[in-house]
Amino acid sequence: MPHLVIKQRYQQTLNTDVVSVVGDLPELTFNSLNEKLKHVPRPQGMPVGSFERTAKDEWNWLVATKGTLERGLILVFGELEALGWSLNTSFVTANDQSKANEVVYIFKK
């Protein structure tokens, strides 16, 4: 059964969140998402960012604000559902200081 993984983590060195999508999705999906992300409300002057390919089957989106992150993830999840993917499970990993380090969402088709 095909699956893909979405990881959301805070990158302290960049002071931003990073959303990574790992799995076999067509580039067209990310082009569509990037077009939709342009319309996500955000603070004036704050870039919304876009998904960029970082490996053959991995795309990353750098997100500057929490509000943009939440609205953007809703778009991503909606796009995946329209393509026949469904959320199978999610969990939070923690670092040594017991603070949330990464949220992982696993989708199956």
N, C-alpha and C positions, 0 to 999 in steps of 0.2 A: 504494500500500500504506500503510495507516494506521500511524502511529508515535507514540510518546510518549517523553519525555525525563525522566529523573530526575537531578537535580543535587544533590550533597552537598558542602557547603562549610562551612568554619569561619568564624564571624563573631566577630572579635576584640572588637568593641565590646560584644557581648552575652555573650562568653565561652561560646558555645554553638555547636553545629552546626546548620545549616539544611538540611533536605531539601526540595527543590522538585520537584513532579510537574507537568509541563507536557504537556498533551494532552487529548483529548476523552474523559474518563471521567465516568460518572454520579456525582452527589452521593452516591447510595446506596453506592457503592464506598468512599467516604471515611467515611461513617457507620459502615460495617462495620469498616473499619480502625481507626477511633478507638475503637470498642468493644473490639477485640482488643488495642490498645495499652495499655489500662487494666490489662491483666493481665501486661504485660512486667515481669519483675523489675527492681528499681532500688533504689538506696540509700534508706534510711528518710528520709522527709520530702522526697525529691526528686520534683518533678512529672515525669510522663512526657510531658506535652504532648499535643497533638492536631493533626491537619491542619485548617487553616483556609483558606478560599478567599481569594486575594489578587487574582485577576483572573478573567475569564470561564473560562479554561481552565488556571488555575494554582492549585495548592494548596501551602501551606508548612507544615512541621512543625519547630518549634524543639525541639532535643534537648539535654538538659543533660549526659548522660554517655555515654561511648563504649560501654559495655556495653548501654545502652538503645538506642543508635543501631544497633549491630550486630544485636541481636535484632529491633528494629523493621523494619530493612531486610529481614530474612528474611521477616517477615510480609508486607511490601509486595510483595516479589518473588513469594511464594507466592500472594497474592491475584491478582496480575496473570496468573500462569500459569493459575490456575483460570478466568480470564476469556478465555483463549486468546491471551494475549500471550507472546512469548518474547524473551529477551535476545538482541539482535543484535550489539551491540558495547559496549565500555566503554573509557574512556581517562581519563587524568589530565592536567589542565592545570597549569602551573606559573607562579608569579609571578617577578618579577625576581630574587629571592634564591634561585631554583631549589628552592623548597620547594613541596610539593604544595599547590595552591590549591583545586582543585575536582575531584571525581570525577564523571564523566558516564556514565550508563548509557542506552543507546538500546534501546527495545523495539519490536518489530514484530508485527503481527497477521497 
